[in-house]
Structure formats: structure tokens, C-alpha cells
């Protein structure tokens, strides 16, 4: 696997604890929407701490972009990322990942699990090929929803959100369970794309299978 050092050119806060980070793009570097790469910070003592992050730009862009959620209660890479600035460097590897677009369906994301879907949906939108794709997102609080306005503009009422911890949110409150999915999905014989924390993904995949989804139509990071 090749490794590339890329200079950070832009760091932009998006929502609570989430940053859009853009870097230089190595000549000839390629990825497919939905793919990720291993990233390490080029600070002393952090060079070998590699973490997977998804590309949220388009393959044709002349930069690379990552949308990363940081966690103040974690003593690790994602907390350190909240202090980076333009001029700092990442080291990245080749692109990899099993999340790729296989046709119209339902995208289901838990929190920052929406990030691999951003490049896919942006790519489809640019091509005029969003069709009837649907995105269902679960977040603890409304101010944690990543790229809400952009996704709402692209998908309209096919962008569905539920909030799990906030008191009296404007959006629906509750978890994505079997009843919720069956209320929002008319056809389980289609593609499903699932990404989020490990427990979330396992639960959603189980519900989809119980509801009649074909195992071959389930796309998730393995």
C-alpha cells in the first residue's frame, strides 16, 4: 500500500464537534464515492496512530475532503484532530472500503455514519441521478446533524431524521427500531446502505433482515 503526505489547506467547523478538513490531492490519486483511507497525524508521537476516515468530496475534485467528528472525552486521534490547522499534514494510504453505490435504495446512518454517504449522494446529485434514494439519520441532538441543509435541499422529504436524546426537538424523537423502519420504508426488496457505530449497524441489519430485506442487498462496512 502506498502512503502519501498531504498538507491541510482548510479546516471548517460544521456542527457541534464536526469539522470539514480539506487537503492537497496527490497526483493520480483515485477513490470511489463511499470509500475511505487510513489517516495519521504528522505530529511527533502520532505518526503511527492510523484511523479510517471517509472521503466526502467527489473523485473529480482537485482536493481531498474529510468530514470528521471529534470526541472531547476520547484521548486519541479524533480529539487531537480538533486542534489541527491549515499547514499541518496528514499521511494517507490508498482508498478502500465496501460501501459503494449499487443502485437506488435506502441509506440509514447513525450519527457520523452519514459521512460515507455524503460523497455518494453528492455524486448522484451532480449527475442528476438521485432518483428516489432515501436517507434516514439518527442523531442524539439536532445540532449534531451533519450537512442538514445540503441534504434537505438534495433529498427533500426523502431526508428523514430522528433525535434520541434532546428534550422537545423540532424533529421526530425516538430510536430507529423495527416499527420506525416499517413506517418509513414501503419496500424492503431494494438496496440498503447502513453505517454507524458497530452496535447501531448490527441492530439495523438485524431489523432489515427480519423485515424481509435480501442479505445480498445490504451494503455496510465489514
Secondary structure, 3 states (H helix, E strand, C coil): CCCEEEEEEEEEECCCCEEEEEECCCCCCCCCCCCEEEEEECCCCCCCCCEEEEECCCCCCCCEEEEEECCCCCCCHHHHHCCCCCCCEEEECCCECCCCCCCCEEEEEEHHHHHHHHHHHHHHHHCCCCCCCEEEEEECCHHHCCCHHHHHHHHHHHEEEEECCCCCCCCEECCCCHHHHHHHCCCCCCEEEEECCHHHHHHHHHHHHHCCCCHHHEEECC
